[in-house]
Every structure is written in C-alpha cells, then in structure tokens.
Amino acid sequence: MSEPEQEKFTGAEIGKDAVQSTVEAAATTVGEVATIITAAVRDVATAIGGLATEVFEIREASRKAAEEGADVPIPAVDEQLED
C-alpha cells in the first residue's frame, strides 16, 4: 500500500498566501485604529460642545445679574465675613 499523495504548494502559492494574510491583517488593524480615532474625535467634539454650552450659560447669567443688580453695591470682604 502506498501513502496518499500530499498536495505540494509551490513557492509562488506560499508567497501569495503570505502576502494575502499580511494585507488582511493590515486592513483589519487600519479599521480598528480608524474606529478608535473616530470615537476619540466624537468624544472631543462632545466635550467642547459641553464647554461652549456652559460658557453661553455663564455669559447669559452674568448679563442678567448685571441688569438686575446694577444699583446694588458689592459689599466689602470684611462685611461679608461678619455674618
């Protein structure tokens, strides 16, 4: 009885498979990095938007306070501590 013949691969086939695997791994890695960067950019934009909202609210509150209390003098520090 003879052994079953095993399929033999040529150097070109082995090289092609190695290049294909390398390209697939690189594409997967690029996709993962792009996802990470996209999430980071989104998070930074959200944080900056939140800061801008706070600044607008502070500016509006300051404007209202200035309009409502324009005639009220600001007490000295010593007067504030005597409570």
N, C-alpha and C positions, 0 to 999 in steps of 0.2 A: 504494500500500500504506500502510496506516495503522499507527501504532505500537501495540503491545499496551497495553491499558489497565492501568495500575498501580493496585493496591489502595490506597485512601487511608484513613488512620486518622483518626478523629475525636479531638478534644481529650480527650474522656472516656476513650476507649480508651488513649490515650497516658498520661494521668494514672493510670488503673488499673494499667497495666503498671509505671509508675514506683513506685507505692505497693507493688505486689506484690514487685518486686525489692528495695525497701528493707526490707520486712518479712522477706523471706527472708534477706537479708544480716544483719539484726539477730538473727534466730533462730540463724543459724549462729555468729555471734560469741558470743552468750549461751551456746550449747552448748560452745564452745571454752573460754570462761572458766570455766564450771562444771566442766569436766574438769580444768582446771589447779588450781582450788580444791580439788576432791575429792582429787587426788593430793597436794597440799600438806598437807591435813588428815590424810590417811593417813600420810604421812611423819613429821609431827609426833607423831602418836599412837604410831608405831613407836619413835621416838627417846625419848619419855617412858617408854614401856614398858621399853625397854632400861635407862634410868636407874633406874627403880624396881627392876628385877631386880638391878642392881649394888648398890643401897642395901640390899636384903634380904640379899644375899650378904655384904656387908661387915658388916652387923649380926650375922649368924649367926657369921661368922669371929671377930668381936670377942667375942661371948658365949663361944664355945668357948675362945678364948685366955685369957679372964679366968678361966674354970673350971679350965683346965689349969695355968695359971701363977700362980695367986693367991698362992702361997707363995714365989715366986721374986722377989727384989728386982730392981728395974731398975737396971742399972749406971750410974754417973755418966758423963758425956760424956768426961771425961779417961780413964777406964778403957776405954771403947770405942775410943778412938783409939790406945791403946798396943799394938795388935796388930802 
